[in-house]
Amino acid sequence: MSVARHGAPQSLPHAPVEAHSAPPQVTVIIPTKDRPQLLARTLESVLTQDGVAVAVVVVDDGGAPGALAGVAALDDTRVRVQRNEHSLGVAAARNIGLRHAATDWVAFVDDDDVWAPHKLREQLAALNRTPGAGWCATACVHVDPTYTVVGWERAPRPAVVADALLRRQVVPGGGSGVLAARELVVSVGGFDEALPHLADWDFYIRLALSSPLAVVPAPLLAYFVHAESMSLNLPRSAREFELLRKKYEAARAGRRLEIDEEFWTLYLGGLSVRSHQWRPALSLFLRAFRRRPRLALVLWILRKSAPAWSRSLKWRLPHGLGGPPRWFVESSSWLDRYRSGAGAAG
């Protein structure tokens, strides 16, 4: 898909979220490959959305034959499967799903994350409250394989989201939290398939440069942190970072911004810890220290990266780095079903 030109944020025409008897319609795109049990949980959280009519496009990106037998067994007319014989990457899989979306609104979720049952409804309401907004983000919680909350991310500030994204990735939940007008997504060019590791960040930059953002401050997404999700190709990530830097040089220059290289270095260090690549992690943290010694930020990254021991540090960290306790209560109310195995079909 082509990439649109960048300019000042503008409101794009799209269908309003109207309050009437028929529920609003949203197409949900789920890329997947050989993770049927995780996909079953994700799919259940999508199909049980309150007050919204969902159509689901599951894109099997080169998975093993029969891996989606559980999806076929659902026999649910709301779910369509598109299969790539060979893996094309998550960005290409999302673009394929987008080409099969016929609704005014689209949402994306990875095959290991789960949504609160009211996520889409709350996002559509936020869009109604935000004049001109064509996309919506939420806060999220991070969960481990037992669906215990081990971290959190706040929703971005709408007024400064474009500037913030030109410096660093600030939209929570990777590729799983955003709802957007399909017309807006198409107009900005969808996902850049040359940036599979940084496709979410790049996509959100283009959305922010094209449309105002609506937010839901509550955590309506559980971002699943597990070993399989932490695969890391440091050289590839570094190359993509340079591509992304060059791609938006003019946009940053026009706003007198610089990309936050220290944050990126610490982020890669955190991923290295999660994937047990200790030597690269140490090298990355030392590089960040030499450039800008922010001990509190390093502790924050380490706490995110090592949840087993980080909970004991939560209340010892400087004020403002902890999450609001009410978020644990809010998220627990809809995560309990996954802890009990209710969503473990497939």
Secondary structure, DSSP 8 states (H G I E B T S, - for coil): -------S-----------SSS--EEEEEEEESS-HHHHHHHHHHHHT-TT-EEEEEEEEES--TTTTHHHHHH--TTEEEEEESS---HHHHHHHHHHT--SSEEEE--TT-EE-TTHHHHHHHHHHHSTT--EEEEEEEEE-TT--EEEEE----GGGHHHHHHHS--STTTTSS-EEEHHHHHHTTS--TT-TTTHHHHHHHHHHHHS-EEEEEEEEEEEE--GGGG---HHHHHHHHHHHHHHTHHHHHHHT----HHHHHHHHHHHHHHTT-HHHHHHHHHHHHHH---HHHHHHHHHHH-HHHHGGGGGGS-TTSS--THHHHHHHHHHHHHHTTTT---
